[in-house]
Amino acid sequence: MHSTVVLNKDFKIEQENIFDVEYNKLDIKLANLLQPSSSIIYHYHPNGLVKFVEFLF
Protein backbone atom coordinates (compact mmCIF):
# COMPACT_ATOMS: atom_id res chain seq x y z
CA MET A 1 0.00 0.00 0.00
CA HIS A 2 1.29 3.45 -0.90
CA SER A 3 0.11 7.00 -0.73
CA THR A 4 0.57 10.39 -2.32
CA VAL A 5 -0.02 13.69 -0.53
CA VAL A 6 -1.33 17.08 -1.56
CA LEU A 7 0.16 20.02 0.33
CA ASN A 8 -1.55 23.34 1.02
CA LYS A 9 0.11 26.76 0.69
CA ASP A 10 1.59 26.36 4.19
CA PHE A 11 3.19 23.03 3.19
CA LYS A 12 0.87 21.06 5.46
CA ILE A 13 -0.77 17.86 4.27
CA GLU A 14 -4.19 18.69 2.87
CA GLN A 15 -5.06 15.27 1.47
CA GLU A 16 -3.43 11.84 1.44
CA ASN A 17 -4.54 9.34 -1.22
CA ILE A 18 -3.88 5.68 -0.47
CA PHE A 19 -3.36 3.16 -3.27
CA ASP A 20 -3.34 -0.64 -3.20
CA VAL A 21 -0.33 -0.98 -5.49
CA GLU A 22 2.98 -2.73 -4.99
CA TYR A 23 5.77 -0.44 -3.76
CA ASN A 24 7.96 -0.74 -6.85
CA LYS A 25 5.07 -0.15 -9.29
CA LEU A 26 3.63 3.16 -8.05
CA ASP A 27 4.95 6.37 -9.54
CA ILE A 28 3.34 9.78 -9.92
CA LYS A 29 2.12 9.05 -13.47
CA LEU A 30 0.35 5.87 -12.34
CA ALA A 31 -1.03 7.62 -9.26
CA ASN A 32 -2.62 10.24 -11.52
CA LEU A 33 -4.35 7.50 -13.54
CA LEU A 34 -5.57 5.27 -10.69
CA GLN A 35 -8.41 5.87 -8.28
CA PRO A 36 -7.20 5.73 -4.67
CA SER A 37 -8.63 2.96 -2.49
CA SER A 38 -9.16 5.56 0.25
CA SER A 39 -8.28 9.14 1.10
CA ILE A 40 -7.58 11.11 4.24
CA ILE A 41 -8.43 14.82 4.36
CA TYR A 42 -6.84 16.97 7.07
CA HIS A 43 -8.64 20.00 8.51
CA TYR A 44 -6.71 22.62 10.48
CA HIS A 45 -7.43 25.25 13.14
CA PRO A 46 -6.36 28.82 12.27
CA ASN A 47 -3.31 28.34 14.54
CA GLY A 48 -2.11 25.46 12.33
CA LEU A 49 -2.94 22.51 14.57
CA VAL A 50 -4.95 19.61 13.17
CA LYS A 51 -8.65 20.14 13.90
CA PHE A 52 -9.89 16.77 12.64
CA VAL A 53 -9.12 14.09 10.10
CA GLU A 54 -11.74 12.87 7.62
CA PHE A 55 -11.46 9.33 6.19
CA LEU A 56 -13.02 8.63 2.78
CA PHE A 57 -13.36 5.08 1.45
N, CA, C and O atoms as a GROMACS GRO file, in nm:
protein
  228
    1MET      N    1   0.084  -0.117   0.000
    1MET     CA    2   0.000   0.000   0.000
    1MET      C    3   0.090   0.124   0.000
    1MET      O    4   0.190   0.130   0.072
    2HIS      N    5   0.053   0.221  -0.080
    2HIS     CA    6   0.129   0.345  -0.090
    2HIS      C    7   0.036   0.464  -0.093
    2HIS      O    8  -0.085   0.450  -0.114
    3SER      N    9   0.094   0.580  -0.072
    3SER     CA   10   0.011   0.700  -0.073
    3SER      C   11   0.085   0.815  -0.139
    3SER      O   12   0.208   0.817  -0.149
    4THR      N   13   0.006   0.911  -0.184
    4THR     CA   14   0.057   1.039  -0.232
    4THR      C   15  -0.009   1.147  -0.147
    4THR      O   16  -0.118   1.126  -0.094
    5VAL      N   17   0.055   1.261  -0.134
    5VAL     CA   18  -0.002   1.368  -0.053
    5VAL      C   19  -0.015   1.495  -0.137
    5VAL      O   20   0.060   1.518  -0.232
    6VAL      N   21  -0.112   1.576  -0.099
    6VAL     CA   22  -0.133   1.708  -0.156
    6VAL      C   23  -0.106   1.807  -0.043
    6VAL      O   24  -0.165   1.796   0.064
    7LEU      N   25  -0.018   1.903  -0.068
    7LEU     CA   26   0.016   2.002   0.033
    7LEU      C   27  -0.060   2.132   0.009
    7LEU      O   28  -0.090   2.166  -0.105
    8ASN      N   29  -0.091   2.204   0.117
    8ASN     CA   30  -0.155   2.334   0.102
    8ASN      C   31  -0.047   2.442   0.091
    8ASN      O   32   0.072   2.409   0.084
    9LYS      N   33  -0.086   2.567   0.088
    9LYS     CA   34   0.011   2.676   0.069
    9LYS      C   35   0.107   2.690   0.187
    9LYS      O   36   0.212   2.752   0.173
   10ASP      N   37   0.072   2.632   0.302
   10ASP     CA   38   0.160   2.636   0.419
   10ASP      C   39   0.244   2.508   0.431
   10ASP      O   40   0.307   2.484   0.534
   11PHE      N   41   0.244   2.428   0.324
   11PHE     CA   42   0.319   2.303   0.318
   11PHE      C   43   0.274   2.201   0.423
   11PHE      O   44   0.353   2.120   0.471
   12LYS      N   45   0.146   2.206   0.458
   12LYS     CA   46   0.087   2.106   0.546
   12LYS      C   47   0.006   2.009   0.460
   12LYS      O   48  -0.046   2.046   0.354
   13ILE      N   49  -0.003   1.886   0.505
   13ILE     CA   50  -0.077   1.786   0.427
   13ILE      C   51  -0.224   1.823   0.426
   13ILE      O   52  -0.288   1.836   0.530
   14GLU      N   53  -0.278   1.839   0.306
   14GLU     CA   54  -0.419   1.869   0.288
   14GLU      C   55  -0.497   1.740   0.262
   14GLU      O   56  -0.606   1.721   0.316
   15GLN      N   57  -0.439   1.653   0.180
   15GLN     CA   58  -0.506   1.528   0.147
   15GLN      C   59  -0.401   1.420   0.122
   15GLN      O   60  -0.297   1.445   0.061
   16GLU      N   61  -0.430   1.299   0.170
   16GLU     CA   62  -0.343   1.184   0.144
   16GLU      C   63  -0.428   1.079   0.073
   16GLU      O   64  -0.532   1.038   0.124
   17ASN      N   65  -0.383   1.036  -0.044
   17ASN     CA   66  -0.454   0.934  -0.122
   17ASN      C   67  -0.379   0.803  -0.108
   17ASN      O   68  -0.258   0.797  -0.132
   18ILE      N   69  -0.450   0.698  -0.072
   18ILE     CA   70  -0.388   0.568  -0.046
   18ILE      C   71  -0.423   0.474  -0.161
   18ILE      O   72  -0.539   0.462  -0.201
   19PHE      N   73  -0.320   0.406  -0.213
   19PHE     CA   74  -0.336   0.316  -0.328
   19PHE      C   75  -0.296   0.174  -0.288
   19PHE      O   76  -0.201   0.155  -0.212
   20ASP      N   77  -0.368   0.076  -0.340
   20ASP     CA   78  -0.334  -0.064  -0.320
   20ASP      C   79  -0.250  -0.111  -0.438
   20ASP      O   80  -0.296  -0.186  -0.523
   21VAL      N   81  -0.126  -0.066  -0.440
   21VAL     CA   82  -0.033  -0.098  -0.549
   21VAL      C   83   0.099  -0.138  -0.486
   21VAL      O   84   0.138  -0.085  -0.382
   22GLU      N   85   0.168  -0.232  -0.549
   22GLU     CA   86   0.298  -0.273  -0.499
   22GLU      C   87   0.395  -0.154  -0.497
   22GLU      O   88   0.389  -0.065  -0.582
   23TYR      N   89   0.485  -0.156  -0.399
   23TYR     CA   90   0.577  -0.044  -0.376
   23TYR      C   91   0.655  -0.006  -0.501
   23TYR      O   92   0.666   0.113  -0.534
   24ASN      N   93   0.709  -0.104  -0.570
   24ASN     CA   94   0.796  -0.074  -0.684
   24ASN      C   95   0.718  -0.039  -0.812
   24ASN      O   96   0.780  -0.007  -0.913
   25LYS      N   97   0.586  -0.044  -0.809
   25LYS     CA   98   0.507  -0.015  -0.929
   25LYS      C   99   0.440   0.122  -0.928
   25LYS      O  100   0.396   0.169  -1.032
   26LEU      N  101   0.432   0.187  -0.812
   26LEU     CA  102   0.363   0.316  -0.805
   26LEU      C  103   0.459   0.430  -0.834
   26LEU      O  104   0.564   0.443  -0.769
   27ASP      N  105   0.424   0.512  -0.930
   27ASP     CA  106   0.495   0.637  -0.954
   27ASP      C  107   0.390   0.745  -0.973
   27ASP      O  108   0.270   0.714  -0.975
   28ILE      N  109   0.430   0.868  -0.987
   28ILE     CA  110   0.334   0.978  -0.992
   28ILE      C  111   0.244   0.970  -1.116
   28ILE      O  112   0.128   1.011  -1.109
   29LYS      N  113   0.295   0.919  -1.227
   29LYS     CA  114   0.212   0.905  -1.347
   29LYS      C  115   0.101   0.804  -1.324
   29LYS      O  116  -0.014   0.828  -1.359
   30LEU      N  117   0.136   0.689  -1.263
   30LEU     CA  118   0.035   0.587  -1.234
   30LEU      C  119  -0.063   0.638  -1.129
   30LEU      O  120  -0.183   0.611  -1.140
   31ALA      N  121  -0.015   0.709  -1.030
   31ALA     CA  122  -0.102   0.762  -0.926
   31ALA      C  123  -0.205   0.859  -0.984
   31ALA      O  124  -0.317   0.868  -0.934
   32ASN      N  125  -0.168   0.932  -1.088
   32ASN     CA  126  -0.262   1.024  -1.152
   32ASN      C  127  -0.368   0.952  -1.234
   32ASN      O  128  -0.474   1.007  -1.259
   33LEU      N  129  -0.340   0.828  -1.276
   33LEU     CA  130  -0.435   0.750  -1.354
   33LEU      C  131  -0.529   0.666  -1.268
   33LEU      O  132  -0.645   0.646  -1.304
   34LEU      N  133  -0.479   0.617  -1.155
   34LEU     CA  134  -0.556   0.527  -1.069
   34LEU      C  135  -0.649   0.603  -0.976
   34LEU      O  136  -0.624   0.719  -0.942
   35GLN      N  137  -0.755   0.536  -0.935
   35GLN     CA  138  -0.841   0.587  -0.828
   35GLN      C  139  -0.784   0.536  -0.696
   35GLN      O  140  -0.753   0.418  -0.686
   36PRO      N  141  -0.770   0.621  -0.595
   36PRO     CA  142  -0.720   0.573  -0.467
   36PRO      C  143  -0.822   0.481  -0.400
   36PRO      O  144  -0.943   0.496  -0.419
   37SER      N  145  -0.773   0.385  -0.321
   37SER     CA  146  -0.863   0.296  -0.249
   37SER      C  147  -0.928   0.370  -0.132
   37SER      O  148  -1.039   0.335  -0.092
   38SER      N  149  -0.860   0.470  -0.079
   38SER     CA  150  -0.916   0.556   0.025
   38SER      C  151  -0.837   0.686   0.029
   38SER      O  152  -0.728   0.697  -0.027
   39SER      N  153  -0.894   0.784   0.097
   39SER     CA  154  -0.828   0.914   0.110
   39SER      C  155  -0.846   0.964   0.253
   39SER      O  156  -0.942   0.930   0.322
   40ILE      N  157  -0.753   1.046   0.294
   40ILE     CA  158  -0.758   1.111   0.424
   40ILE      C  159  -0.748   1.260   0.398
   40ILE      O  160  -0.655   1.306   0.331
   41ILE      N  161  -0.844   1.337   0.451
   41ILE     CA  162  -0.843   1.482   0.436
   41ILE      C  163  -0.819   1.544   0.574
   41ILE      O  164  -0.887   1.510   0.670
   42TYR      N  165  -0.721   1.633   0.581
   42TYR     CA  166  -0.684   1.697   0.707
   42TYR      C  167  -0.745   1.836   0.714
   42TYR      O  168  -0.737   1.913   0.618
   43HIS      N  169  -0.806   1.868   0.827
   43HIS     CA  170  -0.864   2.000   0.851
   43HIS      C  171  -0.787   2.064   0.966
   43HIS      O  172  -0.755   1.998   1.064
   44TYR      N  173  -0.756   2.194   0.953
   44TYR     CA  174  -0.671   2.262   1.048
   44TYR      C  175  -0.743   2.378   1.118
   44TYR      O  176  -0.832   2.441   1.060
   45HIS      N  177  -0.702   2.404   1.241
   45HIS     CA  178  -0.743   2.525   1.314
   45HIS      C  179  -0.666   2.643   1.254
   45HIS      O  180  -0.564   2.622   1.189
   46PRO      N  181  -0.711   2.766   1.276
   46PRO     CA  182  -0.636   2.882   1.227
   46PRO      C  183  -0.492   2.889   1.280
   46PRO      O  184  -0.405   2.947   1.215
   47ASN      N  185  -0.466   2.831   1.398
   47ASN     CA  186  -0.331   2.834   1.454
   47ASN      C  187  -0.240   2.726   1.394
   47ASN      O  188  -0.123   2.717   1.430
   48GLY      N  189  -0.292   2.644   1.302
   48GLY     CA  190  -0.211   2.546   1.233
   48GLY      C  191  -0.217   2.404   1.288
   48GLY      O  192  -0.164   2.312   1.225
   49LEU      N  193  -0.280   2.385   1.402
   49LEU     CA  194  -0.294   2.251   1.457
   49LEU      C  195  -0.405   2.175   1.386
   49LEU      O  196  -0.500   2.235   1.335
   50VAL      N  197  -0.393   2.044   1.382
   50VAL     CA  198  -0.495   1.961   1.317
   50VAL      C  199  -0.625   1.969   1.397
   50VAL      O  200  -0.627   1.944   1.518
   51LYS      N  201  -0.733   2.004   1.328
   51LYS     CA  202  -0.865   2.014   1.390
   51LYS      C  203  -0.932   1.877   1.391
   51LYS      O  204  -0.975   1.830   1.496
   52PHE      N  205  -0.939   1.814   1.273
   52PHE     CA  206  -0.989   1.677   1.264
   52PHE      C  207  -0.944   1.616   1.132
   52PHE      O  208  -0.904   1.687   1.040
   53VAL      N  209  -0.953   1.485   1.126
   53VAL     CA  210  -0.912   1.409   1.010
   53VAL      C  211  -1.034   1.336   0.956
   53VAL      O  212  -1.107   1.271   1.032
   54GLU      N  213  -1.056   1.347   0.826
   54GLU     CA  214  -1.174   1.286   0.762
   54GLU      C  215  -1.127   1.171   0.674
   54GLU      O  216  -1.043   1.190   0.586
   55PHE      N  217  -1.181   1.052   0.697
   55PHE     CA  218  -1.146   0.933   0.619
   55PHE      C  219  -1.252   0.908   0.513
   55PHE      O  220  -1.371   0.904   0.544
   56LEU      N  221  -1.211   0.891   0.389
   56LEU     CA  222  -1.302   0.863   0.278
   56LEU      C  223  -1.264   0.728   0.219
   56LEU      O  224  -1.148   0.704   0.189
   57PHE      N  225  -1.362   0.640   0.203
   57PHE     CA  226  -1.336   0.508   0.145
   57PHE      C  227  -1.401   0.494   0.010
   57PHE      O  228  -1.390   0.389  -0.054
   0.00000   0.00000   0.00000
